[in-house]
């Protein structure tokens, strides 16, 4: 599971048509630790850089799948675990959003 920072910087809430974000910001952009809830039911909790998922994070998809791992420039990158709602699990490496252990 993701470990929330011991002490977050000042939190800010950003509301948009398809998303609500609560967390750290820098120069008006989502940066640092935060949680975004999307209109489609997806929830991302983790680290951001300039409005993009970047660093360690957890994505809880509306369909029940859960990804725990690293993100880079908004895509799964590096090690991560994808737990599918059907019980299957992929525990391995990702490269720009694509499984790379094959």
N, C-alpha and C positions, 0 to 999 in steps of 0.2 A: 504494500500500500504506500501511498504517497505520504511523505512527512511534511506537514505544514511548518513553515519557519517559526522559530520560537517567538519572534517579535516581527510583526508585519509593519511596514511603513504605513503611513496614513492610507486608509481605504477610501475608495471612491466608487460610486455606482454609475455605470454608463448604460443607458437604455436606448436600444435601437429597435426598429420594427421587428427584426427576427432574433433578437438576442438581448439578454440582460447580463451584465458583467459586474461583479463585485470584487474589488481587489486593488492592487497597487497600480499606479500609473506614473508615467514620466512624460512631461510635455504634452499632456492630454491623450497619450496613447497607453494601451494596456501593456504594462511592463512590470516584471517581477511576478509575484504570486497572485493568482486570482481564480475565480470560478465564473464560468459562463454557462448560462442556461439558454438553449436555443429553442425557437418556436417548434421545431420538428421533434423535440423531446430529448435530443442529445444534451449531455452535460460534460463539459471539460473542466477539470480541476488540475491546476499545475502552474507551470512557469510560462511566461510570455516575454516576447521581445518585440517592441514596436508593432503591437497589435497582432502578432503571429505566435502560435504555439511554438515554444522553443525551450528545450530543457526537459526535465522530468515532468510527466503528467499522466493523468488518468482520464480516458474518454469512456463514458458510459453511454453507449448508443441506445437510441429509443427502442431498437429491436431486441435488447437484452444482452448483446455482446459487450464485452469490456476489454479495453486495451490499457495495459499498464506498462509504461516504458518511456523511452526517449523520443523526443521530437526535435526536428530541425527544419526551420523555415516552413512550419505548418504541416510537415509530413512525418510519419513514423520513420525514425532513422536511428541506427544502432540497435542495442538490445531492447527487446520488448516481449511481452506476453499478451496474446490475444485469446481470451476465453470466450468461446462461442456459446450461445444460448442452448445449443444441442448437446453440450457437455464436452465437445472437442476443445483442445487447447493447442496453440502454436506458441512455443517458447524458443525464440531464436532471434536472428538478426534481420534487420530491415534496411533497405537502401532506397531512399526517396519514396517511401510508402509501399514498397514491394518487398515481399519475403525474399531473403537472399541466402538461405541455407540450402537451397536445392542444387 
